[in-house]
């Protein structure tokens, strides 16, 4: 009978030697984290859908305006989450193909700290800073 290993903690991930970067345990850790985030975002979308279905008509124009503004804010939030879901799908694909954790521009490791903060990151901090500087300078 196979025994299930206990999931690693952030502290355990960070204590691993650099030579172990993106080993199977680390990939499993980030895969689990991404799947949990994906589950939460989909749950939020379901709640929003249900909330919008229950939309009630407010006879008072001020109440109606407030209600419409709240719904607009909720929809903008869900739109950002929808975009994040696409990034999560991409990150999960990179875990499967073995490219997760490596900068798409330089091929260098992105780094565990950055991935813990932003598990969907595709660029190292240096590459991200270069991209942002270029966008700022050239408006791209």
C-alpha positions as CSV (number, residue, x, y, z in Angstrom):
1,X,0.0,0.0,0.0
2,X,1.4,3.4,-1.0
3,X,1.9,5.9,1.7
4,X,1.0,9.5,0.9
5,X,3.8,12.0,1.8
6,X,2.9,15.0,3.8
7,X,2.8,18.2,1.7
8,X,5.8,20.5,2.1
9,X,5.6,23.8,3.7
10,X,6.9,27.1,2.4
11,X,9.7,27.0,5.0
12,X,10.7,23.5,3.9
13,X,10.7,24.5,0.2
14,X,13.0,27.5,1.0
15,X,15.4,25.4,3.0
16,X,16.1,23.1,0.1
17,X,19.5,23.4,-1.6
18,X,19.7,25.5,-4.8
19,X,20.7,22.3,-6.7
20,X,17.2,20.9,-5.9
21,X,15.4,23.8,-7.7
22,X,12.1,22.6,-9.2
23,X,12.5,19.0,-8.1
24,X,9.4,16.8,-8.1
25,X,8.5,17.9,-4.5
26,X,8.6,21.6,-5.4
27,X,6.7,21.1,-8.6
28,X,4.0,19.1,-6.6
29,X,3.9,21.9,-4.0
30,X,3.3,24.6,-6.6
31,X,0.9,22.4,-8.5
32,X,-1.2,21.9,-5.4
33,X,-1.0,25.7,-4.6
34,X,-2.2,26.6,-8.1
35,X,-5.0,24.0,-8.1
36,X,-6.3,25.4,-4.7
37,X,-6.2,29.0,-6.1
38,X,-8.0,27.8,-9.2
39,X,-10.7,26.1,-7.0
40,X,-11.2,29.3,-5.0
41,X,-11.5,31.5,-8.1
42,X,-14.0,29.2,-9.7
43,X,-16.0,29.1,-6.4
44,X,-16.0,32.9,-6.4
45,X,-17.3,32.9,-10.0
46,X,-20.1,30.6,-9.0
47,X,-21.1,32.9,-6.1
48,X,-21.1,35.9,-8.4
49,X,-23.3,34.1,-10.9
50,X,-25.7,33.1,-8.2
51,X,-25.7,36.7,-6.8
52,X,-26.4,38.3,-10.2
53,X,-29.3,35.8,-10.7
54,X,-30.8,37.0,-7.4
55,X,-30.7,40.6,-8.6
56,X,-33.7,42.5,-7.1
57,X,-35.2,45.6,-8.5
58,X,-34.8,48.6,-6.2
59,X,-37.6,51.2,-6.7
60,X,-35.4,54.0,-5.3
61,X,-33.1,55.4,-7.9
62,X,-30.3,55.9,-5.4
63,X,-30.6,52.3,-4.2
64,X,-30.7,51.1,-7.8
65,X,-27.5,53.1,-8.6
66,X,-25.7,51.7,-5.6
67,X,-26.8,48.2,-6.5
68,X,-25.6,48.7,-10.2
69,X,-22.3,50.0,-9.0
70,X,-21.8,47.1,-6.7
71,X,-22.5,44.7,-9.5
72,X,-20.2,46.5,-11.9
73,X,-17.4,46.2,-9.3
74,X,-18.1,42.5,-8.8
75,X,-18.0,41.9,-12.5
76,X,-14.7,43.8,-12.9
77,X,-13.3,41.6,-10.0
78,X,-14.5,38.5,-11.7
79,X,-12.9,39.6,-15.0
80,X,-9.5,40.0,-13.3
81,X,-10.0,36.6,-11.7
82,X,-10.9,35.1,-15.2
83,X,-7.5,36.5,-16.5
84,X,-5.8,35.0,-13.5
85,X,-7.4,31.6,-14.2
86,X,-5.8,31.7,-17.7
87,X,-2.4,32.4,-16.1
88,X,-3.0,29.5,-13.6
89,X,-3.8,27.1,-16.5
90,X,-0.6,28.2,-18.2
91,X,1.4,27.7,-15.0
92,X,-0.1,24.2,-14.6
93,X,0.9,23.4,-18.2
94,X,4.5,24.6,-17.5
95,X,4.6,22.3,-14.5
96,X,3.6,19.4,-16.7
97,X,6.1,20.2,-19.5
98,X,9.0,20.9,-17.0
99,X,9.4,24.6,-17.8
100,X,7.7,26.0,-14.7
101,X,10.0,28.1,-12.5
102,X,12.2,29.2,-15.3
103,X,12.2,32.7,-16.9
104,X,10.6,32.6,-20.4
105,X,13.0,35.2,-21.6
106,X,16.3,34.1,-20.1
107,X,15.8,30.5,-19.1
108,X,17.2,31.3,-15.7
109,X,15.4,30.2,-12.5
110,X,12.7,32.6,-11.4
111,X,13.3,31.9,-7.8
112,X,11.3,30.3,-5.0
113,X,10.6,33.5,-3.2
114,X,9.1,35.1,-6.3
115,X,7.0,32.0,-7.1
116,X,5.7,31.8,-3.6
117,X,4.6,35.4,-3.9
118,X,3.3,35.0,-7.5
119,X,2.9,31.4,-8.5
120,X,2.0,32.3,-12.0
121,X,5.2,34.3,-12.7
122,X,6.8,33.7,-16.1
123,X,9.7,36.1,-15.7
124,X,12.5,36.5,-13.3
125,X,12.5,39.8,-11.3
126,X,15.3,41.2,-13.5
127,X,13.4,40.3,-16.7
128,X,10.2,41.7,-15.3
129,X,11.9,45.0,-14.4
130,X,13.4,45.3,-17.9
131,X,10.0,44.7,-19.4
132,X,8.4,47.3,-17.2
133,X,11.2,49.8,-17.9
134,X,10.8,49.3,-21.6
135,X,7.0,49.7,-21.4
136,X,7.5,52.9,-19.4
137,X,10.0,54.3,-21.8
138,X,8.4,53.3,-25.1
139,X,4.8,52.9,-24.0
140,X,4.6,49.4,-25.3
